[in-house]
Amino acid sequence: MFLVWRLAWCSNGYRGWDDLLYREWLFYGRCSGFGYVKRYGFGHEWWNFYEGFSKEYYYGYAPPIHTLKPTKFRDGGIILFISTPPQTRKWYLVGIYGQAKILDAPEVETTLWELIPEKYKGVIREETAIKLKGIDHDPLPAPNYFVIKAKKEYSTPMPKPMPIDLRKDLKVPMMGQAMFMYTDAETTLNLLEKAMDFIKNLREDKDTQDLWISNETAIERLAKLISYIYESDFLPMKEQEQIVADSSTIKVEEEVLHIPTVRLGWSSWVPWRKLELDVRLGGVSPPDSPGVYEAKYEGCDERLVIGKASNLRMRVKQGLVKGKVPHSAGEKIRLNEDISRIVVRWAETDRPAAAEEELHKRHLEKFGKLPKYVEHT
């Protein structure tokens, strides 16, 4: 299950107390449009990516979860956090929770006051301090209400806020008064892939100042999250069927492997460049099925790589070809080879490991070596 959830703005990556934003509220009256933030100058979501709660989990809050919970949300789901800075109408993706769970009650026992560095406490107004200390925690049922729990290895703040278009990226004209909305796997995956590209561009710019988290950590976590989505049962069969390769590119070539017998129905050889394209733009995509794949230069029998996959689309299109998720051979091929001349094919099988091993063996027997980018079988 996939959620988009609107948060009050935070200028430090939702890593804890935002002294800069609090002072803007205190001295200039600038803040998010949320009633609670307007009155007290802070939001409980400022701690959504606070590192000090747990080594394994983030614990967070999102309004108005104390009065309205997304009842259709499943344990293990994904939450996309979006926000808009004070006095602007621009929207940004600010963070992602993966393998998230909504708790019945907080697991973290602390007041927010205990989490604020001493150097910032002197400027805090008494009415705000009373809320932070939990003396008066109305409208929340407890001094803190961090009831959203997410695994860190699948979750990350964005290194910098990523601009988004509600209509194009989330398929809605506006959020209105809604604080959260359900979305689908396709929309979520498209936004996560856009986030990966955004972060890679940040890395190429080598601008590491004021990052909310390192580019490398964010990329690693998003790659794991994308893999998790493909390998989970979040993709309905209808969505999976819509992603399969254009039938005009497929022709069956049967190969028999004696291990015992495994029959591989190979696709036609597809140009690498065509796999780079989105299906909606005329590109091709393998199916969301386990199988094996091969890449070679057109007109050459020797393979560059032969591999197995639990999800061919994820491994071939997103990993080997596009580099959206880790793929060591793909990275080397993109760096060292002329991809304009490379073609790729794949075959579905429920025994990918056995098929890969036999294909490696056949390549070794025929050419006296494994494929160029295969280190061992």
LINKADA-V384706 format. One record per run of one state. SS is the DSSP state (H for helix, E for strand, - for the rest). FROM is the first residue (numbers start at 1). LEN is the number of residues. If there is no record, write none. Layout:
<<SS & FROM & LEN> <SS & FROM & LEN>>
This chain:
<<- & 1 & 1> <E & 2 & 5> <- & 7 & 12> <H & 19 & 10> <- & 29 & 6> <H & 35 & 6> <- & 41 & 3> <H & 44 & 4> <- & 48 & 9> <E & 57 & 4> <- & 61 & 16> <E & 77 & 7> <- & 84 & 7> <E & 91 & 12> <- & 103 & 9> <H & 112 & 4> <- & 116 & 2> <H & 118 & 4> <- & 122 & 4> <H & 126 & 8> <- & 134 & 14> <E & 148 & 4> <H & 152 & 3> <- & 155 & 1> <E & 156 & 9> <- & 165 & 1> <H & 166 & 4> <- & 170 & 10> <E & 180 & 4> <- & 184 & 1> <H & 185 & 21> <- & 206 & 9> <H & 215 & 17> <- & 232 & 5> <H & 237 & 7> <- & 244 & 3> <H & 247 & 3> <- & 250 & 3> <E & 253 & 6> <- & 259 & 2> <E & 261 & 6> <- & 267 & 3> <E & 270 & 2> <H & 272 & 5> <- & 277 & 2> <H & 279 & 3> <- & 282 & 9> <E & 291 & 7> <- & 298 & 5> <E & 303 & 7> <- & 310 & 2> <H & 312 & 10> <- & 322 & 6> <H & 328 & 9> <- & 337 & 2> <H & 339 & 3> <E & 342 & 7> <- & 349 & 3> <H & 352 & 16> <- & 368 & 10>>
